[in-house]
Amino acid sequence: MAAELIKGLPIANAIREEIKADVAKLKAKGVSPKLAVLLVGSDPGSVWYAKSKVGVGEKLGIEVDLHTMAADTSQDTVLEQIQGWNMDTTVHGILVELPLPKSLSKEKVMESINPRKDVDGVHPVNRGYLLGGQEHLALVPATPLSCIALAERAGINFRGKRVTLVGRGDTVGRPLASLLIKRDATITVCHTKTVDLAAECRRGEIVVAAAGFAGLVKKDMISPGTVVIDAGVNEIKDAKGESQYVGDCAPDVAEVAKALSPVPGGVGSLTTTIIMQNLLKAVGLQGQG
């Protein structure tokens, strides 16, 4: 029997309706949520993601101020712009699109953002709160939160479950591990040095693939009845040389899994919506909610 697909769009739409209601309540109090997005350079992916945030913001009643800079902009100019947003009480969230040009220090740029406006959850303060189990004080990266939201809203309970997490990167794996621990999951974190990845995956009642490696998790690595959350987004070329996006799981995983989030159409469908949800949380952390 083919796996039940855990589709992201219906869940994203439900969250968006909740966000609209919360935005209306804030505006009734005189608070208009505003997200500032900085795009340095013209990386095609970054341009697309930045514009998508503007579009989603419009649908939710959230102002998104997209500020663009040339790729050769100096680091001082970038930091000055961020500092201006830090001081502006009408700006509740700041997001810098990645990757940045190589002439800029990612660490210095990200650390310059006010942690309470860091809707991407990249500041060390937010990482520290998350690692310390203080999720309520943290702004958490969107993709790990999307994995949690996708699963929980599909009726999946992590408590007490054996979860195999494939991937330990800063963007998804590490923060997701903290989120899973907070939800009382028993987790195994796998990576490139794991001796028998297939065996570790077969032990999991829930497998989360977040390694960024196309087709890494295969059918024979998944036990029948397992729930699989695929957080990978990998660009590959088809026979015609055209780009397409696939996850970390091979297509045949759907033949044995109980439920599977598709790529595209799964975790990625939620990320921009979760950013907007983070923005509203930031409003509260700043004492304006």
Protein Blocks (a to p, Z undefined) as FASTA:
>chain_A
ZZddddfklmmmmmmmmmmmmmmmmmmnopacddddddedjdfklmmmmmmmmmmmmmno
pacddddddfklcfklmmmmmmmmmmmmkbmbdcddddddfkbcfklmmmmpcfklmmno
pafklmmmmmnopamlpccdfklmmmmmmmmmnopafehpacddedjbfklmmmmmmmmm
mnopacddddfklmblmlmmmmpmbdcdfehpghkacfklpcghiacddfbdcddddfko
pacdddfbdfklmmmmmbdcddehilmmmmmmmmmmmmmmmmmmnopZZ
